[in-house]
């Protein structure tokens, strides 16, 4: 893992190795993944899976605590009363209807589960968590302290918080969307303790033999005979140095547990995931497995075979604990899960868990954060994941192109490298881990997201994801406390200005947006519902060569067609931030006609256009401009 405190502070997740031994040893290093450009000429291929006939998924990720907050003080390290906090109730039918206009099929409510946080809690059975083992004041949503309840900050009545979340699930379903929440199997908060477990459910670690470093059915790993010590840092103070009765550089834990990223020291580094402890799935400290392996041919087996295989096995206790957790939330009406740092957990566990989920709900949506390309196929086929992040490759190359340092060729090469699993690779431009497009550290201009979103959304059957505030140009510039600006903070109480302008004090009508922000929102509302277009949901991709184009144009322009028996689309995007480009394209034979072909722009920015009989079209695109032409019958 990186030794940069900033990267680890921002929830520790850049690229990590998928080797379990490396992860357990806590000695992982960055890797690079290069794509071979196998063919520069126009390439046509068909994908190997089909999307639902009614379109491909569009996920809307929202940081639940921030969504409805209307306060604007934005005091660094501010409390909930100073800086405000959103509630479940803020997702009104009107708000959900407006989100649905973006073609959204799934709402990913981030930060719902009860995680460690520093606050004056209104619940008598809970006290503030210790700032020495909490990141930020509001706390990391990936340091879960109770898997059987939700964050009390999000409820009007904390005693009824689970009921209030159930009501939000119902409203979301009524708006025509499904509900996703996070599951974090690799680690839990250092102070994990459920206050409301179902009958028969015990807390993680409750039955562990703490006299040994490892036992198969222990939930944690232990540094035997040593007490945990809070990490030291010359550059960081909990709560920015503000006083708190528990902030004393101490946290009682004996014996010390291994830290979430696999660090084994009783006193982890400030760059380790010190606020969390690693969950044991039966992987021994030497990296060998203490559970049955999947038979070699199970990559080709279906859910029923995977499920049946695991029913015959005696498995580590942690496996069953997480199955109880996902069953609990499925019974509450949750429709799927986003798995945090899935590659740090053995693929066999995913086969067990996901086949259990799919047996209970065959339509469950399963999205995994996996950054190691060598693990893509195992986690899809053996692990039975529906979708993986397409970050290493597609997102990274798109970001470089948006920053004017990469090339169109690199983007297409990255996409081509996963063409066989494209329907499983989720595309995004922003999420809670990544910099905002409008931030100076990324592109400095939200409009650079326009050509990128056109390509990202329309290039394949891959599901697409939007992050709240992206559609109105949020720049993430707020200094919330923990971490640094450019990413909207997930650790502290803060207002999100551009999003608040769209929210307009709960009217959700964009009433406070600038004209430029309104235009950006309109663009997304026009583009994103194309997930229902037949050519986008199920079409064939043909990459197009630019004819008589300058070297600069070839670096900055991406062009392709998507074709289906019911629809044919031509997509061209100019990623140049400053320069217009004129290009000529030779379209596939299916676009040729003796009388020429008329096309209409689905983005509603251009008049009808005529393609000549030989299938040639010449276009001039302004900086950041895209066209999405539909061939008329």
N, C-alpha and C positions, 0 to 999 in steps of 0.2 A: 504494500500500500504506500501511497505517497507520504512523505514526511512533512509536507506543508501543512501548518496548523490551519491556514485559511480553508483549504480544501476539506480537511477533516471537520473543521468547525461547521462548514456548510453541509453537514450530514454526510460526510465521509465517503462519497461514492463516485469517484471517477472510475477508471478502468481497473478491474481487479482480475487476478488469475482465477481460473476455475478449478485449479487442482486442490482437492480437499486437504492434502497434506500441507501444502503451502499455507492455506487459510488457517489451519489449526496451529501451525507454527508461528503465525503472526509475522511472517517474513516475506509477504508477497511484494512483487514489484510491478511496475507498469509494463504493459506490452504494447506493441504497435501492430496494426493489422493493415497490410497493404493489399490493394486490389489490382489484379492483373487486367489490363484492358485487352481482352482477347480479340476484339474485332472493332475497327474504327468505322467501318461502313455501316449502313443501315442494317439493323438486326431485328428480326421478327421472331417472337416466341410466344407460346401459349403457357399460361400458368396451369398448375396441376391440381388446383382445388377450385371449388365454386363457392360463391358468396350466396347469401340468401336472396331469393328472387326479388325481395322488396328493398334491396340496397345493402350496402356494407356498413359496419358499425362506425359511429362517430361518438367518441367519448369526450365529455366535458368534465375536466378536472377542476374542482373548486376547493379552495382551502376554506373549510366550513366556518372556522372561527372569524375569518376576515370578511366573508362575503357580505354580511348585512351590517357591518360596522359603519356608522355615520359620523363618528367623532373624528376630528381632524388635528388634534393637538400634536400627535406624533412625537412624544417626548421619549428620547432614548431610554431604554429599560423601564418604560412607564408601566404602571399597573393597569389592570382592567378598568378601574374607575377613571383613571387619567386618560387612557388612550382608547377605551371602548372595546367591546367584543360583540361579535355577531351571534345570532341565535338560530336555532332550527326554525323558529317561526318566521324568520326573514325570507325563507324560501316560500314565498306566497304563490298561489296559483298564477298570478300575473307574472312573477319572476320566472317561474318554470315554463310558462307559455313562451316568453321571450327567448329563453334559452333553447327551447324546442325549435324555434325558427331557424336555428343554425344547423338544422339537420341532425340534431343530437339524438342518439338512441340510448345512451347510457350516461348516467350521472355518477361520477366518481367523487364521493364525499370524503375528502382527505381530512384526517385529524379528528375523526368521530370517536374512536375508541378512547377510553379513559387512560391517559398517559401521565407521566410525572410532570408536575408543574409547580411553580412557586406562586402561591396566591393565598389570600385569606378566604379559605373555602367556607361556603355557607352550610356545608353538610356536617353535622355533629360527629359523624363517624369517621371523618377524614380531617387530616391536618395538612398544612403546607409541606410539600416535599423539600428535601434539603438542597439548597442552591449549589452545594459543593458537588452534587451528582445530577444536576439538571442543566441542560443547555438552554439559555435564555430564561425569561421570567415565565412566559406562557408554556414553555417546554416543547421538546421535540415530539412530534406525533409518532415517531418511530422508537420511542422508549415506552412501550405499553406497560402499564402497571396493573390493569384489570381488563381481561379479555371479555368479561361478562357484563360490562356496563359501558356507558358512554361518558364523554367529557362533561362534567357538571357545568362548566362555563357556558355550554351551548344551550342550556335549558332556562326557561323562565322560572320554573320551579325545579331545582336540582333533585328534590326527592322524587319527582316524576320524569326524570330525564330520559329514561328508557322508553316511557310511553310517548314523550314528545318526539323522540326519534322515530318511533313506529308510525306516528302521524305523518312525519315527513316522508317516510317510505310510501305511505298510502297516497299522499299528494303527488309524489313523483310518478307513481304508477298511473294515477288519474290523468296526468299530463302526457302520458304516452311514452314514458321513458323508464328504463331499468335502473337499479341501484347497485353500485359497486362500493365496497369499503376495503381498506387495507388489512392485510394479514402480514405479520412480521415474524416468520418462523425462526430466523437465525438467532434472534436475541430478544430479551425482554428488559424492562427497566431494572436497575439494580435493586430497587425497593419494591419489586412486584408483590402485590397482595390483593386478591380479589375480595371485595366486601360483600358481594352478592352472587356467589357461585351457585349454580343449580345443585339440587340434592345429589349427593354422591360424588361431586367434583372437588378435588383437592387442589391447592395452590401448587404452582411450579416449585419444585425443590422440597416440598413438605415431607416426603418420605425418603429423601436422599441420605446415603451413607457419606457423611462429610469427613470421615476419617481417611478417605482414599481420594486420589486425584480423579480417578475414573471408575465408574461401574456402568454397565450397559443400561440399567434402568434408572440411574440418576438423571435428573433433568439438567444438571449443571456439571461443570468441571471445577475442581477445587485446588487451590494452592494450600496444601495441607500444612497445618501448624502455624500459619501466618495470618495476621489480620490485614484487611484492606487498608491502604493508605491513599488519600486523595492525591491526585497528581499535582506536581508543582509547575508553575510557569512564571516567568518574569514579565510576560506580556498580557496575561489574562487574569481578571478577577471576576468571580461570580457576581452577577447583577451590576457589573461595571464598577464595583467597589461600594455600592450602596449597602447600608447596614441591613442585616436580617438576623433574627435571633438564632437561626440554625447555621448561618454562614460563618464557620469557625475553622475551616480547613480540615474538618474531621467528619467521618461517616462510619458508623459502627457496622462492621461486617466481619464475622469470624466463623470459619476460615474464609479467606478471600476467594472470590470466584474468578474464573477466567473472564476476561473482558470480551465484549461482543465481537470484536474483529479477530479474536483468537489469541490476544496477548495474554501471557501466562504469569506476568509479574504481579506480586501483591500490590505494588504501586505502579499502575500503568502510566504511560506517557500522556501528556496533555493532548497529543495527537492521536491517541487511541480512542476508541469509542467507550470511554471510561464510564459513561452514564448507563451503560448496558452490560448485561452478562450473556455469554454465549450459551445457547441451548444445545444439549447433547442428544444426538440422534443415534448413538451407537457407533460413532466413529472414534476409534481409539486414539490416544495421544500420538501414536506413531503414524496415524493416517490410515490404518487398515480398518476394515469394516467388520462390525460385530452384529451383522444381520444378513438375511438371505439376499443374494443377488438375483436380479431378473435374468431368466434364461435369454440366451443370445438372440433368439428369434422373436422376442416380444416387441421389438420395434414395429413389427408388422401386425401385431395383435390389437384388437379393439378394446374398448372400455370394459366390456363384460369379462373378457379373459384376464385383464389386469386385476379387476376387482376380485374375481374368483381365486386368483393366485394368492393374493394377500390374506384372504380369509383362512387359508390353511397354515399361516405362519404365526409364530410367536415373536412379537416385535418389541422394540424398546418402548418404554413408557411414554416418552415425549411424542411418539407418533400418534398414539391414541389420544393424548391430551389435545393435540391440534385437530384431530378429527372431531372431538367433542365440541371444540370451539366453532369450527365452520358449520357443523350441524345446527348449533344454537342459532347462528345468524341466518342460515337458510330458513329455519323455522320462523324467524322474525320477518321474513319477506325479502331479505337481501338476495340479489340476483347474481352476484358474482364477486370476485375478489381480485385485487391487485396485490401481487406478492413482492414484498420488499427483498432485494438482494437474494433472489431465488437461487443463484448459482453457488451460494455459500452453504447450501443444504443438499444432501445427496439426491441424485435423480431418482433413486428407488423410493425415497420418501414421497416424491411428487407423484410417482405412479400410484402409490398407495392412497395418498390424499385426494388426488384429482379423480381417480376412478371411483372413490367413495362419493365425492361430490356429484359427479356425473350420473352415478347410479341413483342418487336421490333427486337430482334435478338435471336432466339431460341438456337443458338450455343454459345452464350456468355459464357465465362469462369469466374466463380465467386468463389473467394478464400477468406476465412475469417480467421483473427487472433482471435482465441477463445481458451482460456486456461482453462476454467472451464468445466470439464467433464460432470457436470450435465446439461450443456446447449447444449451439442452436438446434441442430438435428436431434441430439439426445434428449433435450428438454421438451421438444415438440413430440417426438415419436415415442420415446420411453417414458418421459415424464408427463405426457398427455396435457401439455399446455396448449391453450387455444392461440395465444398471442405472446410475442416477445417484443421488447423495445428494439427498434431498428436505430440505435444510436451510433454504435461503432461502425462507421461506414456511411450510411445514408444521411443521418442528421449531421454528423461531423463534416461531411463533404458539402452539404447544403449550407451549413453555417459558414464555412470557408468561402464559398461562392458569394454568399450574402455580404461577407466582409471584403469582397473584391480581392481575395488572396488565392482562392481556389478556382477551379474551372468546371465548365459544363461537362467536359469529358470525365472528370473524376466523379461527378455525381452519377452519371449514367453507368460508369464502371462499377460503382458501389452498389447501385440497384441491381445491375446484371449479376453480381456475385451471389445474390440471394433470390434470383428469379424463381427458383424451384419451390421456395417456401414463402414467396411474396405475400400470399393471403394471411400468413401468420405473423407478419412483421408490422407492428404498429408504428405509424409515422407521427411525428410531432415536431413543432418548432419551439415550443416552450413547455416547461413543467416546473414543479417546485424546486427541482435541483438545478435547472439551467438558467442562464442569464436571460433577462428580458430583451427582446429584439431591439426595443427603443433605447436600451441603456447604452451609454458611450462605450462600454466594455464589449458590447456585441456589435450592433450595426449603427446605433445612434439615431435610427430613423425607423419608426414602426412600419412605414410604407415598404421597407425592404422585405417585409413578411409577405407582401402580396404575390410577387412572382414565385416565391418559395412555397407558399401555401397552395398555389395553383398546381405546381409540379408535385408536391408532396401528396396532395389530396387526389389528384387525377391520374397519376402514373400507373396505378395498379389497384388490385383488390385489397390492398393493405388497409386496415382500419385507420382512421385518422383521430387525432386528439387535439383539442383546444384547451388552453389554460385560461381560467377566468382573468379578465383584464386584457388579454391578448387582442381581442377584437376592437379595443378602443385605445390601444397604444400605451398601456401602462409601462413605465420605464424602470420600476424597481429602485428608485433613487432614495427611498426613505432610509434613514439611519435608525433602525429599530433597536439596536443594542448588540445582540449576539450576531456575529458575522459581519458582512460588509454589504453595502448597496450593490445593485445590479440584479440581484435575485430578490423577489418579494419575500420578506422574512417569514419563516414558518416557526420561529422560536419565540417570538415576542408579540405583545399586543400592539397593533399598528393599524392605521387607516391606509387604504389603497386609493390614491386620489383619482386616477382616471376611471377606475371602476366605480368609485363613489359618484362621479359625474354622471355616469350611465344610470346608476341606481336612483339618483335624484330623490333622496330621502324616502325611498320605498315605493316610488311611483314606477320605477323600472321602465322609463320611457326615453332615456337619454336626454332628458331636458336640460342638463347642465353641460353637455358635451360641446366642444368647439366644432366648427364646420368641418375641419380636417378629421376630427375623431368620428363625427357622424358619417362622413364619407367612408372611412375605414370600416366602420360597423356595417354599413350597407354592402360594401364589398364582400365581407364574410357571409352576410345573410344571403347574398346571391350565389356565392361559390359553394358553400358547404352543403346545401340541400341536393347538390348534384350527386351525392352518395347514392341517391335513388335512381340515377340514370342507368339504363341497361349497359351502356358501354363502359361505365365506371365500375359498376358492380361485378360485371362478368366479361368485359371485353378483352380483346387481344391487343397487345402493345406492339407498335412498330416504331422504332427509333428512326428519325429522319436526318439525312445529311443536309447541311447548308451548302447551297450552290453559289459560287461567285461571291462568297462572303469574305470579309476581312478577317485577319487573324484575331482581332479584338472581338468581333462578332462571334467567332467560333468559340472563344473563351467564355462568353457571357450569355449565349442564347441556347436554350433547350427546346427542342421541337420533337413531337411524337404524335402518332394517332392512336386512338383506342377504338376498336371496331367490334360490333356485336350485330347479330342478324337484325336487331330492331333499331340500331342507332350507330352512327359513325361520327367521331369527334376528332378535330384537329386542335392540338394544344401547342401554343408557342409562348415562351416567357423570356423577357429580356431582363437579366440580372444586373445590367450595367446601371450604376447609380447616377451617372452623369451624362451618358451619351446615347443618342438614338442610333438604331442600326436598321439597315435595309437588307433583307435576305430573300432569297428565292428557294422554294422548297419543291421537290419532286415527290408527289404523293403516290401511294400505292395504286395499283391498277384498279382496285375497287372504286377509286375516286374518278376514274377516267370516264368521259362521256363525249359522244360526237357533238352534242350541243352545249357542252360545258356543264358545270355544276354550280348551283347557288348554295351559299353557306350563310348561316345567321350566327351572330355572336351571342352566346349564352350568358356572357357577363354584361350584356346590354350597354356596351360602350362604343360599339361600331355599327355602321349600317351594313346591310347585306353586301356580300362580296361574291365575285364570280371567279371560278377556277376554270382555266381554259381546257380544251378538249384533251390535251396531253397530260393533264394533271399537274400543271405548274401553277404556283401561286407566289406572288411577290408581295412582301409585307414590310412596312416600316413601323418599327415599334419604338415608342418613346422610352426614356429611362424608367425602369421598374414596371413596364407595361406588359400585360398578358392578353392573349386572345384565346377564346375557346369557341371554335367554330363547329357548328353542327351541319352536316350535310343534309340538305333538304331532298326529300324523295322526288 
